Amino acid sequence: MKIEELTAKILDENPNLDRYQLAIAVAKRCDELENGAISKLNVNTSRIKSADLALMEIAEGLVLVKGFTDQVK
């Protein structure tokens, strides 16, 4: 699946999440992967960029995006 399709899928399934919050979540997971975290996907990760892998994990629901709120104070 293309990156644009994955992004659209995530944003459609999570109406309270915007693309900037998604970018932050992908960046955090990407850092974890680059610092030695094991991928939660059952794929060969040697030829996949960490940012793409992080987005795929979020799209599959293997990594939850939390910590964002709709309340403004």
Secondary structure, 3 states (H helix, E strand, C coil): CCHHHHHHHHHHHCCCCCHHHHHHHHHHHHHHHHCCCCCCCCCCHHHCCHHHHHHHHHHCCCCCCCCCCCCCC
